[in-house]
Amino acid sequence: MNDIVWNKIILNEFIDLACLTETEEKILRTRIDGWSRVQQSMAFNLNVSNVDSIIRTIRQKYDMVQPFSDILPKRRGK
């Protein structure tokens, strides 16, 4: 998630297009705020591998919806 410079407009566009679950949105927002995977796992009662899996899913969803948006930047390396 660090390869995107997130702002409110980009965040809201992505959330709207990707239809994120509540948990995915919490993980994304806290990740943007600088929380570690361990902090997220403790706060949301998940294990770290679940957090990693959710982060992978968020990245996949981003890559799927990015071509359909005029404002979502491409991820670095993609």
ABEGO torsion letter per residue (X at the ends): XAABBBBAAAAAAAAAAAGBBAAAAAAAAAAAAGBBAAAAAAAAGBBAAAAAAAAAAAAAAAAAAAAABAABBBBBGX
